[in-house]
Amino acid sequence: MTNLIAGKKSAELLEYLTHRRSVAAKDLNAPGPDDAQIKTILSTASRVPDHGKMFPWHFIVFRGEARTKMGAILKEALLKKEPEAPLEKIAQEQARFLRAPVIIAVVSRIRPGKTPRWEQILSAGAACQNLCLAANALGFGTNWLTEWYAYNDHVRAALGLDSRDQIAGFIYIGTPEKMPEERPRPDAALLTSWWGSDAPLNRGDNYDKTELTLPD
Ligand SMILES: Cc1cc2nc3c(=O)[nH]c(=O)nc-3n(C[C@H](O)[C@H](O)[C@H](O)COP(=O)(O)O)c2cc1C
C-alpha cells in the first residue's frame, strides 16, 4: 500500500471526532449500507491496533431476513428465562433486530499466543469504534449496543459462539431519522494527571457529575 496516512492534518476528522454522536437504534432507518459499503466498513474495522497481529475479533452481519431469524432466537431466549413473559415483551424482542437495516456483531475471540487476553479484548473494542466511524464517514448513523442478549447463553449458542468468544457489541447501522441531542461529557482535565507534580492522581473517583458539560 502506497497511500498510507500516519499523521496528516485533518480539520474535518478532528471536527468529526469532537462532535460525533450515536443515534438510537430505533431512529436508524433504511437505507443501510449496501454490500460494497459493508465491505468497506468491515475492512476499516479490521484496520485497528492489534498487538501480535492476532486479529482477535470476527464479525457477524445481520440484514434482511436474517434480522427476523434473530428475532425468533431472541423470543426463544426470552421465553427460556421468562416463561410467563407478556405478549408485548415477546413482540418487542421479535422486532429488536428490525430497528435498523443492518446490524453487525463484533465478536471478541481470544486467540492462543503471547498477547495478553486483555489486549486482545481492547483490540476488539477498537474494531467496534473503527466500524462505527467508517459507517459514519459513509453517512450512516450507528449505535453500539450489547443489551441483555449479548450475554445470554441461548443467543450465544444460536450464533455458534464458544467460550473464546464474547460479543463486544452489536453495531446498529442505518440512516438517522433525526439528529440526536447532545449528551453531557466529562471534563477530561478532571480525569488527567501530569506525572511529576505532587498532586494526587485525577482518577475520576470523586468526579462530581454535575460538572459534566455540553460541548460547544
Ligand atoms: C461495550 C458497549 C456496550 C454498550 N451497550 C449499550 C447498551 O446496551 N445500551 C445503551 O443504551 N448504550 C450502550 N452503550 C453506549 C452507547 O453505545 C453510546 O456510546 C452512548 O449512548 C453514548 O453516546 P455517544 O456514542 O454519542 O457518545 C454501549 C457502549 C459500549 C462501549
Ligand as a Chemical Component Dictionary entry (heavy atoms), coordinates in Angstrom:
data_LIG
# 
_chem_comp.id                   LIG 
_chem_comp.type                 NON-POLYMER 
_chem_comp.pdbx_formal_charge   0 
_chem_comp.three_letter_code    LIG 
# 
loop_
_chem_comp_atom.comp_id 
_chem_comp_atom.atom_id 
_chem_comp_atom.alt_atom_id 
_chem_comp_atom.type_symbol 
_chem_comp_atom.charge 
_chem_comp_atom.model_Cartn_x 
_chem_comp_atom.model_Cartn_y 
_chem_comp_atom.model_Cartn_z 
_chem_comp_atom.pdbx_ordinal 
LIG C1  C1  C 0 -19.385 -2.079 25.021 1  
LIG C2  C2  C 0 -20.508 -1.096 24.987 2  
LIG C3  C3  C 0 -21.787 -1.547 25.125 3  
LIG C4  C4  C 0 -22.854 -0.649 25.121 4  
LIG N1  N1  N 0 -24.110 -1.128 25.290 5  
LIG C5  C5  C 0 -25.119 -0.269 25.393 6  
LIG C6  C6  C 0 -26.440 -0.749 25.642 7  
LIG O1  O1  O 0 -26.677 -1.963 25.726 8  
LIG N2  N2  N 0 -27.424 0.170  25.770 9  
LIG C7  C7  C 0 -27.187 1.524  25.679 10 
LIG O2  O2  O 0 -28.109 2.317  25.815 11 
LIG N3  N3  N 0 -25.964 2.007  25.416 12 
LIG C8  C8  C 0 -24.925 1.147  25.280 13 
LIG N4  N4  N 0 -23.664 1.622  25.031 14 
LIG C9  C9  C 0 -23.450 3.092  24.918 15 
LIG C10 C10 C 0 -23.699 3.651  23.524 16 
LIG O3  O3  O 0 -23.027 2.900  22.549 17 
LIG C11 C11 C 0 -23.188 5.093  23.370 18 
LIG O4  O4  O 0 -21.804 5.108  23.499 19 
LIG C12 C12 C 0 -23.753 6.020  24.380 20 
LIG O5  O5  O 0 -25.114 6.101  24.223 21 
LIG C13 C13 C 0 -23.096 7.412  24.280 22 
LIG O6  O6  O 0 -23.339 8.011  23.094 23 
LIG P1  P1  P 0 -22.190 8.568  22.139 24 
LIG O7  O7  O 0 -21.675 7.377  21.388 25 
LIG O8  O8  O 0 -22.884 9.579  21.310 26 
LIG O9  O9  O 0 -21.121 9.146  22.978 27 
LIG C14 C14 C 0 -22.609 0.739  24.976 28 
LIG C15 C15 C 0 -21.296 1.190  24.809 29 
LIG C16 C16 C 0 -20.250 0.299  24.816 30 
LIG C17 C17 C 0 -18.851 0.818  24.652 31 
# 
loop_
_chem_comp_bond.comp_id 
_chem_comp_bond.atom_id_1 
_chem_comp_bond.atom_id_2 
_chem_comp_bond.value_order 
_chem_comp_bond.pdbx_ordinal 
LIG C1  C2  SING 1  
LIG C2  C3  SING 2  
LIG C2  C16 DOUB 3  
LIG C3  C4  DOUB 4  
LIG C4  N1  SING 5  
LIG C4  C14 SING 6  
LIG N1  C5  DOUB 7  
LIG C5  C6  SING 8  
LIG C5  C8  SING 9  
LIG C6  O1  DOUB 10 
LIG C6  N2  SING 11 
LIG N2  C7  SING 12 
LIG C7  O2  DOUB 13 
LIG C7  N3  SING 14 
LIG N3  C8  DOUB 15 
LIG C8  N4  SING 16 
LIG N4  C9  SING 17 
LIG N4  C14 SING 18 
LIG C9  C10 SING 19 
LIG C10 O3  SING 20 
LIG C10 C11 SING 21 
LIG C11 O4  SING 22 
LIG C11 C12 SING 23 
LIG C12 O5  SING 24 
LIG C12 C13 SING 25 
LIG C13 O6  SING 26 
LIG O6  P1  SING 27 
LIG P1  O7  DOUB 28 
LIG P1  O8  SING 29 
LIG P1  O9  SING 30 
LIG C14 C15 DOUB 31 
LIG C15 C16 SING 32 
LIG C16 C17 SING 33 
# 
